[in-house]
Amino acid sequence: MADPVILWFRQDLRLADQPALLAAAEAGPVIPVYVLDDDGPGDWKIGGAQRWWLHHSLASLDASLREKGSRLILRRGPAAEVLTGLMDESGAGGIHALTHYEPWWRKSEAALGDRLCLHDGNQLTRIEDVTTGSGQPFRIYSSFWKAAQGHLPPPHPEPAPRSIPAPSHWPKSETLASWQLLPTKPDWSTGFDTDWTPGEAAGQDRLKAVGELIGTYADARNMPAKEGTTRLSPHLHFGEVSARAAWHATGRHEATSFHQELAWRDFTRGVTLALPDYAEKNGRPRYDTLPWRKGAAAQRDLRAWQQGRTGYPIVDAGMRQLWQSGWMHNRVRMITASFLVKHLLLDWREGERWFWDCLVDADYANNAVNWQWVAGTGVDANMFSRIMAPLTQSEKFDAGDYIRHWVPELKDVPDPAIHDPEDAGCRPKAYPDKIVGHREARERALAANRAV
């Protein structure tokens, strides 16, 4: 029998359209491995909501592997060290994996050297292929999208293999329960089960619904009260479905908006490939001098924002949806992020960290680039002086029913007062006053911008 090979899973927890799995199966008996590495990422080890998803996704992946005559080996520790040790322990002749672009994974890949065989398959395109004339990743999305056209559409996804060759001897595995990925007391994840079913099978079910949504996607995705989005983001983040499978799930429908959203994921990876510390440093260094608010009052406002107690219904609905479901509607993500940065004049990194811990789809590149886009501090960003008006946004995108669902104190407030019950004179006593006036906040933000 040939020497076994290791299949290293990371954010690619699927068997379908999995080039590393197909290559490993051709090379010899396969030892599938997931390494929980909380050391390599440092401050960016996965947050609480992601850990909830990961627990269920790994359980689902192991079940799928066992149906094909295999199983998932779980190990914990620095990834390169763990995998090197597992090679010695099992006699494996090599490691197959999909390429990842997070800075800590690139360090692990480099440490493994020629023992690691990398394959592309987690993006629409190979990031290194869509570059500027000087060979650098694009920093402006419109230029990236134009250049990416020469590499799109992506290849059609490959099916999962019918069986996976097993080694003659299985190495020991840690137990999923011993990792304690699920919350204990208090269990803040009780609402997650209502909205989500992690795993490849559930991701495939989501894919089947894409074609039905595409006809109205461009407009409906902006309406918080409607089910107009695909809700594929956590399945894409954990790689339970591939980006190219999502692309082709639209069938023959015109789906430019949806395809551009998928391409944005590739673009953000290029940004963080060029600027690995983009999640911590302003893309525009001149904003290093922006006078963010600090001190007790600033911390009090931050907590009000986190808890959905700002007095702005659309903001509070989004923040409560985030906490209760581990997800937030995309339009509302922009509104809540802008509110933190512009209305409260709090450092965008405070919001980025909160999203990292609370989102089931928290992605290093997407999270960083999106926050810097809203904050105006990024290499491709909105102007800082563009300040979203949350009350106007709420009315424009018809968020009334969305607010009533997530802010029950306002369930009896009629339209159009639901968007600003304080101004309409019908704010319930249980709902807080606005923590800052819109005009006051706008003037403060513009003054801070002028000081840069």
HUVENSUL-V276563 format. One record per backbone hydrogen bond with DSSP energy under -1.0 kcal/mol. CO is the residue of the C=O (numbers start at 1). NH is the residue of the N-H. If there is no record, write none. Layout:
BEGIN
co/nh
CO/NH
CO/NH
END
This chain:
BEGIN
co/nh
4/93
5/31
6/96
7/33
12/14
18/22
19/23
20/24
21/25
22/26
23/27
24/28
29/5
31/7
32/73
33/9
34/75
35/37
36/77
41/44
42/45
47/51
48/52
49/53
50/54
51/55
52/56
53/57
54/58
55/59
56/60
57/61
58/62
59/63
60/64
61/65
62/66
63/67
65/68
65/70
66/69
68/164
73/34
74/174
75/36
78/82
79/83
80/84
81/85
82/86
83/87
84/88
85/89
86/90
87/91
94/6
95/117
96/8
97/119
102/106
103/107
104/108
105/109
106/110
107/111
108/112
112/115
113/116
115/95
117/97
119/99
126/129
132/135
136/132
140/144
141/145
142/146
143/147
144/148
147/150
148/151
149/152
158/17
165/30
176/179
177/180
186/188
189/192
192/196
199/203
200/204
201/205
202/206
203/207
204/208
207/210
209/213
210/213
210/214
213/216
216/220
217/221
219/222
220/223
223/226
226/228
232/236
233/237
234/238
235/240
235/241
238/13
242/246
243/247
244/248
247/250
248/251
250/253
255/259
256/260
257/261
258/262
259/263
260/264
263/267
264/268
265/269
266/270
267/271
268/272
269/273
270/274
271/275
275/278
277/280
277/281
284/287
285/288
286/289
287/290
290/292
295/299
296/300
297/301
298/302
299/303
300/304
301/305
302/306
303/307
304/309
310/435
312/316
313/317
314/318
315/319
316/320
317/321
318/322
319/323
320/324
321/325
322/326
326/360
329/333
330/334
331/335
332/336
333/337
334/338
335/339
336/340
337/341
338/342
339/344
340/346
345/293
347/350
348/352
349/353
350/354
351/355
352/356
353/357
354/358
355/359
357/49
363/367
364/368
365/369
366/370
367/371
368/372
369/373
370/374
371/375
372/376
372/378
373/382
377/284
383/386
389/393
390/394
391/395
392/396
393/397
394/399
395/398
399/403
400/404
401/405
402/406
403/407
407/410
408/411
410/413
414/418
416/419
417/420
420/424
421/426
428/431
437/441
438/442
439/443
440/444
441/445
442/446
443/447
444/448
445/449
446/450
447/451
449/452
END
